[in-house]
Amino acid sequence: MALSSVKLSAATGNSSTWKSRHHSNQHPRHHRAQHQHQHQLKTNKCRHDDRATTKSIRCPTHFKSSGGGSQNRNSSCSSRPKCSWLLFLGTVMSLLPLNVMANRLSDTKLHEILLDNKEIKLSWMVDWYKQEVLFHLQNAFNEQHRWFYLGFSKRGNRGDADVCFFENQNGFFNVVTDTYTSSDGKYVHKDYQQDCVLFKMDESTLAFKRKFDTCDPSDFRFHEGTMYIMWARGENELELTDYQFPFPNVSTQESGVKMMQLLRADKILVPETDLKQVEVTLNKVTVPDKETTYWCHIQKLDSFLQQKHHIVQFEPIITTPGIVHHMEVFHCETDWDVEIPLYNGDCQQMPAEAKVCSKVIALWAMGASTFTYPPETGLPIGGKAYNPYIRLEVHFNNPELEKGHVDSSGLRIKMVSKLRQFDAGVMELGLEYTDKMAIPPGQVAFPLSGYCIAECTELALPPTGIVVFGSQLHTHLRGVRILTRHFRGSEELRELNRDDYYSHHFQEMRNLHYKPRVLPGDALVTTCYYNTIGYEKATLGGFSISDEMCVNYMHYYPATKLEVCKSSVSEDALENYFIYMKKKEHQHHIHLNGARSKNYRNIKWTQQRVDQLYTMYIEEPLSMQCNKSDGLRFDGYEWEGAPITPIQIKIPMHRKVCPNYNPLWLKPLDRGECDLLGECIY
């Protein structure tokens, strides 16, 4: 039976001037070390049994999972059909908690992807209770192939990867070997601890499981961020009995790398059947032959939206892949009877009346797919007092300056008329889009933090707070890691979202497995890390693809008027910084009344000046954007020059729950190229 046919049911409290702080005894690098995020520690129990090479015979009559990795089964297969996916489900059912066994295996538990975009289907289920992932591969083998591997890599490279090899030996598909690769990716080493636990293998499919965290330094820890899944298959016999052999080279047709979120929350199904939909798309727009264009299209909503509805799902319509970088749909937040001019053109020439079209109602970025709201909430749209105009903004990224592209991309928005329990909202966290923020050249992982300070949430959030259920992280080309931390007074709570191996090519909107509640007075700190190795000038914040952003689009309920909770360094602090650079650091090309973008790019960067810039960003007052949907700041606080919320910073402790994690003779796979703070991101 085909798988598809089975129904599966920051660091200081008080601010001071740049000049006076520079003369303190504390070194800027020490400030930076204090400002680091805390790694989330897992508490799963780790086994260290030495699993031998696992063997199985085709078409077992049953599966029996033992504590070790070896299952020997006897059965006769001559007159029976090939082993089906149902047998794997039987094993899965025996492994899941009782509350799952009480119901049919839900469609929401199973995730699928085509590794080769044609026939090799990887299906997986996340067992959060046992902290392990159950894998099933369909069409992994055919009559020509002798082996298949599935591997886990930090950023898609062959070096320092964690790989499970499956091989046909003596006419049977009966060998699985847990391996890891050398740093240069040329050799494969057999792991001393075998953690790829096989369920079944036959001439076309295989099924196995692995723990999130095996406590083996030669294994890659599964995490909730972006993971890079390597795969390949080949015809030549491998020397898997040796403890080292050359990494097999195969054609690009028989190998590949997929970016995915492996530890996903369960899929969400829309329970309603009477869905209505609106398509918000461009109409055959000729893409300009320049690197960055923001194209705006304003349209009027259908008349049925004179009644309030809830958006329950939206999906992208992409007609020029690779050119469309991201898209957003905004509502025009004004009185219901205000006419907004229809428009189709460059956003820079958009009519002034359309400036009110700034409330996010749907968004998409490269790598994202359909986004579905939890069944208790939906994003409100329509109603008697609802202005009927919306704006679609499409970011075209055309670095090759190609001509002739015609685009009709946009979003398909699905909604219901029977309202759900809560109105949902979208809030932007992170950094303001401004060239006040800069990233020096030559940095492995330079961090910039955007603050949603306690004073803003105190004013804007309801007494019971908000529940965060979704998140989309966003940077441009140089972003390599993003996380949003959550503080309540001096206590740091669990992170809202985190992606240690972020890629701007894969910016999913993710439903969160853990749904935090943010209360009035909480602070949220979004930090983005940027790699500028190979660049000679500073990279600035801004809208161009060659500029940088740092955003977390946070989806939550119940909706509030708070639309934007972002920051940048204050104007006064930046002015004092440039004065210091010119007079004390002798950067004579800085013009105190000139453009800050030119001033940043005229600095001759040394490590000391990099540290000085970082110290300014984490200690100086903020220009805080605590904004409503109409773009205006909330009243009741002086947002310009606002202090950074005092928070307690703790130095991360790596692998605290794994006492034998780092034997002296092994270098852990997750240790690679690191920045000055010991943060290893490659």
C-alpha positions as CSV (number, residue, x, y, z in Angstrom):
1,M,0.0,0.0,0.0
2,A,1.4,3.4,-1.0
3,L,2.2,5.7,1.9
4,S,0.1,8.5,0.5
5,S,-3.0,6.2,0.6
6,V,-2.7,5.6,4.3
7,K,-4.9,7.9,6.4
8,L,-2.7,9.0,9.3
9,S,-5.1,10.2,11.5
10,A,21.0,43.2,27.3
11,A,23.4,43.7,29.7
12,T,23.2,46.9,31.8
13,G,20.4,48.7,33.7
14,N,21.4,52.3,33.5
15,S,22.5,54.2,30.4
16,S,25.4,56.6,30.3
17,T,27.1,58.6,27.6
18,W,29.4,56.9,25.1
19,K,32.4,59.1,26.2
20,S,32.1,58.4,29.9
21,R,31.6,54.7,29.6
22,H,34.6,54.2,27.3
23,H,36.9,55.2,30.2
24,S,35.6,52.4,32.4
25,N,37.8,49.5,33.3
26,Q,35.6,46.9,31.8
27,H,36.7,45.8,28.3
28,P,34.1,45.9,25.5
29,R,34.7,42.2,24.8
30,H,33.7,41.4,28.3
31,H,30.5,43.3,27.8
32,R,29.8,41.3,24.7
33,A,30.4,38.0,26.5
34,Q,27.8,39.0,29.1
35,H,25.3,39.7,26.5
36,Q,24.9,36.2,25.1
37,H,21.8,34.1,24.9
38,Q,21.3,31.0,27.0
39,H,21.2,27.7,25.3
40,Q,18.1,25.7,25.8
41,L,19.1,22.5,27.7
42,K,17.4,19.2,27.0
43,T,16.7,16.8,29.8
44,N,16.2,13.6,27.9
45,K,17.8,10.5,29.3
46,C,20.8,9.5,27.2
47,R,21.8,5.9,26.5
48,H,25.3,4.9,25.8
49,D,24.9,1.3,24.7
50,D,27.3,0.2,22.0
51,R,24.8,-0.7,19.2
52,A,26.2,-3.2,16.8
53,T,25.5,-3.2,13.1
54,T,21.8,-3.7,12.8
55,K,20.4,-6.5,10.6
56,S,16.9,-7.4,9.5
57,I,15.4,-9.8,6.9
58,R,12.7,-8.7,4.5
59,C,9.0,-8.8,5.3
60,P,9.1,-9.4,9.1
61,T,5.8,-10.6,10.5
62,H,6.1,-8.2,13.4
63,F,8.5,-5.5,14.7
64,K,10.1,-5.7,18.1
65,S,12.0,-2.7,19.4
66,S,14.7,-3.4,21.9
67,G,17.0,-1.2,23.9
68,G,19.8,-2.0,21.5
69,G,20.1,-1.4,17.8
70,S,19.9,-5.1,16.7
71,Q,16.7,-6.9,15.8
72,N,17.0,-10.4,14.2
73,R,13.7,-11.6,12.7
74,N,12.8,-14.9,11.0
75,S,10.1,-15.1,8.5
76,S,9.2,-16.6,5.1
77,C,8.7,-14.0,2.4
78,S,8.4,-16.1,-0.8
79,S,4.6,-15.8,-1.2
80,R,3.9,-12.6,0.6
81,P,3.8,-9.0,-0.8
82,K,6.5,-6.6,0.1
83,C,6.5,-5.1,3.6
84,S,4.1,-2.2,3.7
85,W,4.0,1.1,5.5
86,L,1.3,-0.3,7.7
87,L,3.9,-2.5,9.4
88,F,5.9,0.6,10.3
89,L,2.8,2.2,11.6
90,G,2.2,-0.7,13.9
91,T,5.7,-0.1,15.3
92,V,5.0,3.6,15.6
93,M,1.8,3.0,17.4
94,S,3.6,0.9,20.0
95,L,6.1,3.7,20.6
96,L,3.7,6.6,21.0
97,P,2.2,7.7,24.3
98,L,-1.1,6.3,25.5
99,N,-3.1,9.4,24.7
100,V,-2.1,9.0,21.0
101,M,-2.8,5.3,20.9
102,A,-6.3,6.0,22.1
103,N,-7.1,7.7,18.8
104,R,-6.3,7.0,15.2
105,L,-2.9,8.2,14.2
106,S,-3.7,11.7,13.1
107,D,-2.8,13.3,9.8
108,T,-1.3,16.1,11.8
109,K,1.5,13.9,13.2
110,L,3.0,13.0,9.8
111,H,5.3,15.3,7.8
112,E,6.4,14.6,4.3
113,I,8.9,15.9,1.7
114,L,10.2,14.6,-1.7
115,L,14.0,14.6,-1.3
116,D,14.6,14.5,-5.1
117,N,11.5,16.4,-6.0
118,K,10.3,13.3,-7.8
119,E,10.0,9.9,-6.0
120,I,12.1,9.6,-2.9
121,K,9.6,10.5,-0.2
122,L,10.9,11.1,3.3
123,S,8.1,10.9,5.9
124,W,8.7,11.5,9.6
125,M,7.0,11.8,12.9
126,V,8.2,13.7,16.0
127,D,7.7,11.9,19.3
128,W,8.0,14.7,21.8
129,Y,7.3,12.4,24.7
130,K,10.3,10.1,23.9
131,Q,12.4,12.8,22.4
132,E,13.0,10.9,19.1
133,V,12.1,11.1,15.4
134,L,10.7,8.1,13.5
135,F,11.8,8.1,9.8
136,H,10.3,6.3,6.8
137,L,11.8,6.5,3.3
138,Q,9.9,5.4,0.3
139,N,11.6,4.5,-3.0
140,A,15.0,4.9,-1.4
141,F,16.4,1.9,-3.4
142,N,15.8,0.2,-6.7
143,E,17.3,-2.8,-8.4
144,Q,20.5,-0.9,-9.2
145,H,21.3,0.6,-5.9
146,R,23.4,-1.1,-3.2
147,W,23.2,1.7,-0.5
148,F,21.4,4.8,0.6
149,Y,22.4,7.4,3.2
150,L,20.5,10.0,5.1
151,G,22.6,12.6,6.9
152,F,22.4,15.6,9.1
153,S,24.6,18.6,8.4
154,K,25.2,22.0,10.0
155,R,24.8,24.0,6.8
156,G,24.5,21.5,4.0
157,N,28.3,20.7,3.8
158,R,29.7,17.2,3.7
159,G,32.3,18.0,6.4
160,D,31.5,17.3,10.0
161,A,28.2,15.6,9.1
162,D,26.3,12.9,10.9
163,V,25.3,10.1,8.5
164,C,23.2,6.9,8.7
165,F,24.3,4.4,5.9
166,F,21.9,1.6,4.8
167,E,23.4,-1.1,2.6
168,N,22.5,-4.3,0.7
169,Q,24.8,-7.0,2.0
170,N,24.8,-10.5,0.6
171,G,21.6,-10.0,-1.3
172,F,19.6,-8.5,1.5
173,F,19.0,-4.9,2.6
174,N,20.2,-5.6,6.1
175,V,23.0,-3.3,7.2
176,V,22.7,0.1,8.9
177,T,25.8,2.0,10.1
178,D,26.0,5.2,12.1
179,T,28.9,7.3,10.8
180,Y,30.3,10.8,10.8
181,T,32.5,12.6,8.3
182,S,35.9,14.2,8.5
183,S,36.1,18.0,8.7
184,D,37.1,18.2,5.0
185,G,34.3,15.8,4.0
186,K,36.6,13.4,2.3
187,Y,36.3,10.4,4.7
188,V,33.6,8.6,6.6
189,H,34.3,7.2,10.0
190,K,32.2,4.5,11.8
191,D,30.8,5.9,15.0
192,Y,31.8,4.2,18.2
193,Q,28.2,4.6,19.4
194,Q,25.5,3.3,17.0
195,D,22.3,5.5,17.2
196,C,20.5,4.8,13.9
197,V,18.0,2.3,15.1
198,L,16.5,0.3,12.2
199,F,12.9,-0.9,12.1
200,K,12.8,-2.4,8.6
201,M,14.5,-2.4,5.2
202,D,13.6,-4.0,1.9
203,E,14.3,-3.5,-1.8
204,S,12.6,-0.1,-1.9
205,T,11.9,1.3,1.5
206,L,13.4,1.7,5.0
207,A,12.3,2.9,8.4
208,F,14.4,3.8,11.4
209,K,14.5,6.1,14.4
210,R,16.9,8.4,16.2
211,K,17.0,10.4,19.5
212,F,16.9,14.2,19.4
213,D,20.1,14.2,21.5
214,T,22.1,10.9,21.7
215,C,24.8,12.4,23.9
216,D,27.2,11.2,21.3
217,P,29.7,14.0,20.3
218,S,29.8,12.5,16.8
219,D,26.1,12.9,16.3
220,F,24.3,16.1,15.4
221,R,21.7,17.3,17.8
222,F,18.2,17.7,16.4
223,H,16.7,21.1,17.0
224,E,13.6,23.2,16.2
225,G,15.4,25.5,13.8
226,T,16.4,24.9,10.1
227,M,18.1,21.6,9.6
228,Y,20.0,20.4,6.5
229,I,19.2,16.9,5.4
230,M,21.7,15.2,3.1
231,W,20.8,12.1,1.1
232,A,22.4,10.0,-1.6
233,R,22.3,6.5,-3.1
234,G,24.7,4.5,-5.1
235,E,25.6,1.2,-6.9
236,N,29.1,0.4,-5.7
237,E,29.7,-1.6,-2.6
238,L,30.9,0.3,0.4
239,E,33.4,-0.9,3.0
240,L,31.2,-0.3,6.0
241,T,33.1,-2.9,8.0
242,D,36.1,-0.6,8.0
243,Y,36.3,2.2,10.5
244,Q,37.2,4.7,7.8
245,F,36.4,4.8,4.1
246,P,36.3,7.5,1.4
247,F,33.1,9.5,1.2
248,P,31.2,8.1,-1.8
249,N,30.9,10.5,-4.8
250,V,27.6,10.2,-6.8
251,S,25.9,12.3,-9.4
252,T,23.7,15.3,-8.5
253,Q,20.7,13.2,-9.8
254,E,21.4,10.6,-7.1
255,S,22.1,13.0,-4.2
256,G,21.0,16.3,-2.6
257,V,20.5,18.5,0.4
258,K,17.1,19.7,1.7
259,M,16.5,22.5,4.2
260,M,13.6,21.7,6.5
261,Q,12.4,22.1,10.1
262,L,12.6,18.5,11.3
263,L,11.3,19.1,14.8
264,R,8.0,20.6,13.7
265,A,4.8,21.2,15.6
266,D,1.9,19.1,14.5
267,K,0.2,20.2,11.3
268,I,-3.0,22.2,11.8
269,L,-6.1,21.2,9.9
270,V,-8.9,23.7,9.1
271,P,-12.1,22.2,10.7
272,E,-14.5,24.5,8.7
273,T,-15.7,23.4,5.3
274,D,-17.4,26.6,4.1
275,L,-14.2,28.6,3.3
276,K,-14.2,31.8,1.2
277,Q,-11.1,33.1,-0.4
278,V,-9.6,36.3,-1.8
279,E,-6.6,36.4,-4.1
280,V,-4.4,39.4,-3.8
281,T,-1.9,39.3,-6.7
282,L,0.0,41.5,-9.1
283,N,-1.3,41.6,-12.7
284,K,1.5,40.9,-15.2
285,V,4.0,43.4,-13.8
286,T,7.2,43.8,-15.7
287,V,10.0,43.3,-13.1
288,P,12.4,46.3,-13.3
289,D,16.0,45.5,-14.3
290,K,17.5,46.7,-11.0
291,E,18.7,44.9,-7.9
292,T,15.9,45.9,-5.4
293,T,12.4,46.9,-6.2
294,Y,9.4,47.1,-3.8
295,W,6.3,46.9,-5.9
296,C,2.9,48.0,-4.4
297,H,-0.6,47.1,-5.6
298,I,-3.7,48.5,-3.9
299,Q,-7.1,46.8,-4.4
300,K,-10.5,47.0,-2.9
301,L,-11.9,43.9,-1.0
302,D,-14.9,42.0,-2.2
303,S,-18.4,43.1,-1.0
304,F,-18.9,40.0,1.1
305,L,-16.3,41.4,3.5
306,Q,-18.7,44.0,4.7
307,Q,-19.3,41.3,7.3
308,K,-16.5,40.4,9.6
309,H,-14.6,37.2,8.8
310,H,-11.6,35.4,10.2
311,I,-8.6,34.5,8.1
312,V,-7.7,30.9,8.8
313,Q,-5.1,30.2,6.2
314,F,-3.0,31.8,3.5
315,E,-0.8,30.4,0.8
316,P,1.7,31.9,-1.7
317,I,1.1,32.3,-5.4
318,I,4.6,32.6,-7.0
319,T,5.0,33.1,-10.7
320,T,8.7,34.1,-10.9
321,P,10.6,31.9,-8.3
322,G,14.0,33.3,-7.4
323,I,13.0,36.9,-8.2
324,V,10.3,37.3,-5.6
325,H,12.1,37.6,-2.2
326,H,9.2,38.3,0.1
327,M,5.6,39.6,0.1
328,E,3.3,41.3,2.6
329,V,-0.4,42.2,2.5
330,F,-1.4,45.3,4.6
331,H,-4.8,46.6,5.6
332,C,-5.4,50.4,5.2
333,E,-6.1,51.4,8.8
334,T,-8.4,54.3,8.5
335,D,-12.2,55.2,8.6
336,W,-14.4,52.8,6.7
337,D,-15.6,55.5,4.2
338,V,-12.1,56.8,3.3
339,E,-11.3,56.2,-0.4
340,I,-7.7,54.9,-1.0
341,P,-6.5,55.5,-4.6
342,L,-6.0,52.2,-6.5
343,Y,-2.4,51.9,-7.4
344,N,0.0,49.6,-9.2
345,G,3.7,50.6,-9.2
346,D,6.9,51.3,-7.4
347,C,6.2,51.7,-3.7
348,Q,8.4,54.8,-3.6
349,Q,5.8,56.6,-5.8
350,M,2.8,55.3,-3.9
351,P,0.1,58.0,-3.1
352,A,0.4,59.7,0.2
353,E,-3.1,58.5,1.1
354,A,-1.8,54.9,1.1
355,K,0.6,55.5,3.9
356,V,-2.1,54.3,6.3
357,C,-2.0,50.8,4.6
358,S,0.5,49.4,7.1
359,K,-1.3,46.8,9.2
360,V,0.1,43.3,8.3
361,I,-2.6,40.7,7.6
362,A,-0.6,38.1,5.6
363,L,3.1,37.6,4.6
364,W,5.4,35.2,2.8
365,A,9.2,34.9,2.4
366,M,11.5,32.5,0.4
367,G,11.1,29.0,1.5
368,A,7.7,29.4,3.2
369,S,4.6,27.6,2.3
370,T,1.0,27.6,3.4
371,F,0.3,29.0,6.9
372,T,-2.7,27.8,8.9
373,Y,-4.1,29.4,12.1
374,P,-4.8,27.3,15.2
375,P,-8.5,26.3,15.4
376,E,-9.2,28.7,18.3
377,T,-8.1,31.9,16.5
378,G,-8.2,33.7,13.2
379,L,-7.1,37.1,11.9
380,P,-10.0,39.5,11.6
381,I,-10.8,41.0,8.2
382,G,-13.9,42.9,7.1
383,G,-16.9,44.4,8.9
384,K,-19.0,47.5,8.8
385,A,-16.3,49.8,10.2
386,Y,-13.5,48.1,8.2
387,N,-11.9,50.1,5.5
388,P,-12.2,48.0,2.3
389,Y,-8.7,48.7,0.9
390,I,-5.6,46.5,1.2
391,R,-2.1,46.8,-0.2
392,L,0.1,44.1,-1.5
393,E,3.9,44.8,-1.3
394,V,6.3,42.5,-3.3
395,H,10.0,42.6,-2.9
396,F,11.7,41.8,-6.2
397,N,15.4,40.8,-5.8
398,N,17.0,40.9,-9.2
399,P,20.8,41.1,-8.6
400,E,21.6,40.0,-12.2
401,L,19.6,42.9,-13.5
402,E,17.7,40.5,-15.8
403,K,15.0,41.9,-18.2
404,G,11.8,40.4,-19.4
405,H,10.4,38.9,-16.2
406,V,6.6,39.3,-15.9
407,D,5.2,38.6,-12.5
408,S,1.7,38.0,-11.1
409,S,2.7,36.7,-7.7
410,G,0.6,37.3,-4.5
411,L,-1.3,35.5,-1.8
412,R,-4.4,33.4,-1.6
413,I,-6.3,34.2,1.6
414,K,-8.9,31.8,3.0
415,M,-11.4,32.8,5.6
416,V,-14.6,31.8,7.4
417,S,-17.7,33.8,8.3
418,K,-18.4,32.0,11.6
419,L,-16.0,33.7,13.9
420,R,-13.5,31.7,16.1
421,Q,-12.9,32.4,19.8
422,F,-10.1,34.9,19.4
423,D,-9.0,37.6,17.0
424,A,-5.3,37.0,16.1
425,G,-2.7,39.7,15.4
426,V,0.7,40.1,13.9
427,M,3.5,42.0,15.6
428,E,6.9,43.0,14.3
429,L,9.8,42.5,16.7
430,G,13.4,43.3,16.1
431,L,15.3,46.2,14.6
432,E,13.9,49.3,12.9
433,Y,14.7,49.5,9.2
434,T,17.4,52.2,9.5
435,D,21.0,52.8,8.6
436,K,21.6,53.8,12.3
437,M,22.6,50.1,12.7
438,A,25.7,48.8,11.0
439,I,27.6,45.5,10.8
440,P,31.4,45.8,10.5
441,P,33.2,43.8,7.7
442,G,35.1,40.6,8.4
443,Q,32.8,39.3,11.1
444,V,31.9,35.6,11.7
445,A,28.8,36.3,13.7
446,F,28.3,40.0,14.6
447,P,25.1,40.3,16.7
448,L,22.6,43.1,16.6
449,S,19.6,43.2,19.0
450,G,16.3,44.8,18.6
451,Y,14.3,45.4,21.8
452,C,10.6,45.3,22.7
453,I,11.0,46.9,26.1
454,A,9.0,46.3,29.2
455,E,7.5,49.8,29.1
456,C,5.9,49.1,25.7
457,T,4.3,45.8,26.6
458,E,3.1,47.3,29.9
459,L,1.2,50.0,28.0
460,A,0.0,47.9,25.0
461,L,-0.9,44.4,26.2
462,P,-4.0,43.3,28.1
463,P,-3.8,42.2,31.7
464,T,-3.9,38.5,30.8
465,G,-1.2,38.9,28.1
466,I,-1.1,37.3,24.7
467,V,-0.4,33.8,23.5
468,V,2.3,33.4,20.7
469,F,1.6,30.6,18.3
470,G,3.6,31.4,15.2
471,S,6.8,33.1,14.1
472,Q,8.6,34.0,11.0
473,L,12.3,35.1,11.2
474,H,13.7,37.4,8.5
475,T,17.0,38.9,7.5
476,H,18.7,39.5,4.1
477,L,21.8,37.9,2.7
478,R,24.2,38.0,5.7
479,G,21.9,36.6,8.5
480,V,23.1,33.3,9.9
481,R,21.3,33.0,13.2
482,I,18.2,34.6,14.8
483,L,16.5,34.2,18.2
484,T,14.0,36.0,20.3
485,R,14.5,35.9,24.0
486,H,11.7,36.4,26.6
487,F,12.3,38.2,30.0
488,R,10.0,38.8,32.9
489,G,11.8,41.1,35.3
490,S,15.2,39.6,35.9
491,E,14.1,36.1,35.0
492,E,14.8,34.7,31.5
493,L,12.0,32.5,30.3
494,R,12.0,30.0,27.4
495,E,12.8,31.5,24.0
496,L,10.0,32.5,21.7
497,N,11.8,31.2,18.6
498,R,15.3,30.3,17.6
499,D,17.1,29.3,14.4
500,D,20.9,28.6,14.9
501,Y,21.3,27.6,11.2
502,Y,19.2,30.2,9.6
503,S,19.2,30.7,5.8
504,H,17.6,33.6,4.0
505,H,16.6,31.1,1.3
506,F,14.3,29.3,3.8
507,Q,12.2,31.7,5.8
508,E,9.3,29.6,6.9
509,M,6.3,30.9,8.9
510,R,6.4,28.3,11.7
511,N,3.7,27.2,14.1
512,L,5.3,26.9,17.5
513,H,5.3,23.6,19.4
514,Y,5.7,25.7,22.6
515,K,3.2,28.6,22.8
516,P,4.5,31.2,25.3
517,R,2.3,33.7,27.1
518,V,3.7,37.3,27.1
519,L,2.4,39.4,29.9
520,P,2.4,43.2,30.3
521,G,5.8,44.3,31.5
522,D,7.7,41.4,29.8
523,A,10.6,42.3,27.5
524,L,11.4,40.6,24.2
525,V,14.9,40.8,22.7
526,T,15.4,39.7,19.1
527,T,19.1,39.1,18.1
528,C,20.4,38.5,14.6
529,Y,23.9,37.3,13.9
530,Y,25.6,38.3,10.6
531,N,28.5,36.9,8.6
532,T,30.5,39.6,6.8
533,I,33.6,37.6,5.9
534,G,34.9,38.8,2.6
535,Y,33.3,42.3,2.8
536,E,35.4,45.4,3.0
537,K,32.9,48.0,4.0
538,A,30.2,48.1,6.8
539,T,26.8,46.6,6.0
540,L,23.9,49.0,6.9
541,G,20.4,48.4,8.0
542,G,17.8,49.2,5.3
543,F,15.4,47.9,2.7
544,S,17.7,46.9,-0.1
545,I,18.8,43.2,-0.4
546,S,22.4,44.5,0.0
547,D,21.3,46.1,3.3
548,E,20.2,44.1,6.3
549,M,17.1,43.5,8.4
550,C,16.4,41.7,11.7
551,V,12.7,40.9,12.1
552,N,10.5,38.4,13.9
553,Y,6.9,38.5,12.6
554,M,5.2,37.2,15.7
555,H,1.6,35.7,15.4
556,Y,-0.5,35.8,18.5
557,Y,-3.9,36.2,20.1
558,P,-5.9,38.1,21.3
559,A,-5.2,41.0,18.9
560,T,-4.0,44.3,20.3
561,K,-3.3,47.7,18.8
562,L,0.5,47.1,19.1
563,E,1.7,46.5,15.6
564,V,5.5,47.3,15.8
565,C,7.8,46.8,18.8
566,K,11.2,47.5,17.4
567,S,14.3,49.6,18.3
568,S,17.5,51.2,17.0
569,V,20.2,53.1,18.8
570,S,19.3,56.6,19.8
571,E,20.3,59.5,17.6
572,D,22.2,61.2,20.4
573,A,24.2,58.0,21.1
574,L,25.1,57.6,17.5
575,E,26.2,61.3,17.2
576,N,28.5,60.8,20.3
577,Y,29.9,57.7,18.7
578,F,30.9,59.4,15.5
579,I,32.4,62.3,17.5
580,Y,34.5,59.7,19.4
581,M,35.6,57.9,16.2
582,K,36.7,61.2,14.7
583,K,38.5,62.8,17.6
584,K,39.8,59.9,19.6
585,E,40.2,57.2,16.9
586,H,41.4,59.7,14.3
587,Q,38.9,58.6,11.6
588,H,39.3,61.9,9.7
589,H,36.9,60.9,6.9
590,I,33.9,61.1,9.3
591,H,31.8,64.2,8.8
592,L,29.8,65.0,11.9
593,N,27.0,66.6,10.0
594,G,27.2,64.2,7.1
595,A,25.3,61.0,6.2
596,R,25.7,58.3,8.8
597,S,25.9,55.7,6.1
598,K,29.0,57.3,4.6
599,N,30.5,57.7,8.1
600,Y,30.1,54.0,8.9
601,R,31.7,53.1,5.5
602,N,34.6,55.5,6.0
603,I,35.7,53.8,9.2
604,K,38.9,51.8,9.0
605,W,37.8,48.8,11.1
606,T,40.0,47.1,13.6
607,Q,38.9,44.6,16.3
608,Q,39.0,47.3,18.9
609,R,36.7,49.5,16.9
610,V,34.4,46.5,16.3
611,D,34.2,46.0,20.1
612,Q,33.5,49.7,20.6
613,L,30.6,49.7,18.2
614,Y,29.2,46.6,19.8
615,T,29.5,48.1,23.3
616,M,27.6,51.2,22.1
617,Y,24.7,49.1,20.7
618,I,24.3,47.1,23.9
619,E,24.6,49.9,26.4
620,E,23.4,53.2,24.9
621,P,19.7,54.3,25.0
622,L,17.2,53.3,22.4
623,S,15.0,55.0,19.8
624,M,12.0,52.8,20.6
625,Q,9.2,52.1,18.1
626,C,6.2,51.1,20.2
627,N,3.7,51.7,17.4
628,K,0.0,51.2,16.7
629,S,-1.4,50.0,13.4
630,D,-1.6,53.6,12.1
631,G,2.2,54.0,12.5
632,L,2.0,56.3,15.5
633,R,3.7,55.6,18.8
634,F,1.7,54.9,22.0
635,D,1.3,57.8,24.3
636,G,2.4,57.7,27.9
637,Y,6.2,57.2,27.6
638,E,9.3,59.0,26.2
639,W,10.3,56.6,23.5
640,E,13.2,58.5,22.2
641,G,16.2,57.8,24.4
642,A,14.5,55.0,26.2
643,P,16.8,52.8,28.3
644,I,17.4,49.1,27.5
645,T,15.4,46.9,29.8
646,P,17.7,45.6,32.6
647,I,18.1,41.8,32.2
648,Q,20.2,39.2,33.8
649,I,22.6,37.6,31.4
650,K,23.9,34.1,31.9
651,I,26.8,32.4,30.2
652,P,25.5,29.3,28.3
653,M,26.4,25.8,29.6
654,H,26.9,23.3,26.8
655,R,25.6,19.8,27.1
656,K,25.1,19.9,30.9
657,V,22.8,16.8,30.7
658,C,25.5,14.7,28.9
659,P,28.4,14.1,31.3
660,N,30.3,12.0,28.7
661,Y,29.6,14.4,25.9
662,N,33.1,15.5,25.0
663,P,35.7,12.7,25.5
664,L,39.2,13.9,25.1
665,W,39.8,12.0,21.9
666,L,36.8,13.4,20.0
667,K,35.9,16.9,18.8
668,P,32.1,17.3,18.8
669,L,30.5,17.9,15.4
670,D,28.7,21.0,16.7
671,R,32.1,22.7,17.4
672,G,33.2,24.5,14.3
673,E,34.2,28.0,13.3
674,C,33.4,30.2,16.3
675,D,33.2,33.9,17.0
676,L,35.1,35.6,19.8
677,L,32.4,34.8,22.3
678,G,32.7,31.0,21.7
679,E,29.4,30.9,19.7
680,C,29.9,28.2,17.1
681,I,27.6,28.6,14.1
682,Y,29.3,26.6,11.4
